[in-house]
Amino acid sequence: MSFLRNVYNSSVIIHPPGFFIIGFESFSFLSVYIIFLAFVYVVTVLFNCLLIYIVAFNHCLHTPKFLAVINLAVIDLMFNTCTIPSMIKVFLIKDNFIPFNLCFVQMYAYYVLVSLESFALSVLAYDRVIAICFPLRQNSINTMRRMICIVCIIWCCVLGVVAFTTCIMTRLSFCNSIRVFSYFCDYAPVFRLACNDYSMQWFSASFLSVMLLGGPFTFILLSYISILVAVYKMKSMNSRLKALATCIEHTILVAVFYIPLLVIFTYGFYFGAIDPDQRVLSLSLSSCLPPCINPIVYSLKTKEIKIRVLALFRKYKVSANIPTKSKTILVGLRAG
């Protein structure tokens, strides 16, 4: 195999034509898992598009809370579109070669979206803190302009930070193995293939994990501590239950997103290396399930969304029945 050689600071940097994404090595239920992934992707697209449509075309839902919900739905849609089709291609067609530059594009897209997912959950936590801890000043503190600024700043920061950590990967030489033991061009499995010093990339990966995943998770925990303190100060039990009920859907989303990641990395830290197939299965599930579950939780648990979804289906049902009724009347008139 020929390699492309680029000169960097008087040293030779070896860039291969591409990498081979190994995926599963010996997974017994691969065909079942592929069908499951296809189902998850269809559900993700349908429910997230429905959620975006409902919020976009109902002006009464144009509030800071539902702007945060739309932000999460857009990220979810992009996230599974970025991961699931490429996973199916690798697992089903066995087309597991990815060109060198495209590998880093995929890496960049994945880590941008997983970081944005984490921050989107923290934005929803911010909305709940303002609503419960400052109910009388909610409309003045949490305005649409402020929420738009928060979302835009988060997107710009994440795009910039992940761009830097991805760009420094091009300083590595890959002169030995080009087999990536993951389900996509994963950051750590790729830099561990390098035959020169990758301490900067290791530090960047650690910093990225702490800043873009640990930071939002810590903010969410502090938010819920503030919410519990505010709820404890409420005199009425009914008020306490109402306040906590508004956090149920967000708590489910946080649990679905963070618990699998925390369990996988804690297990790997304390009990050593995880079996490659188990790691691929666990990480791929923890990546593709939250974008599928998030819109379903909001559709079923949020009263405003549920009412408008039911109204939309009734509207289409009525419009579908109108031509049938008109045809029956016309047949009756002709018979008369």
FENUR-V27179 format. One record per run of one state. SS is the DSSP state (alpha for helix, beta for strand, coil for the rest). FROM is the first residue (numbers start at 1). TO is the last residue. If there is no record, write none. Layout:
# FENUR-V27179
SS/FROM/TO
SS/FROM/TO
This chain:
# FENUR-V27179
coil/1/2
beta/3/8
coil/9/10
beta/11/16
coil/17/17
beta/18/21
coil/22/29
alpha/30/56
coil/57/58
alpha/59/61
coil/62/63
alpha/64/93
coil/94/96
beta/97/99
alpha/100/133
coil/134/137
alpha/138/141
coil/142/143
alpha/144/171
coil/172/178
beta/179/180
coil/181/186
alpha/187/191
coil/192/198
alpha/199/233
coil/234/236
alpha/237/245
coil/246/247
alpha/248/271
coil/272/275
alpha/276/301
coil/302/302
alpha/303/335
coil/336/336
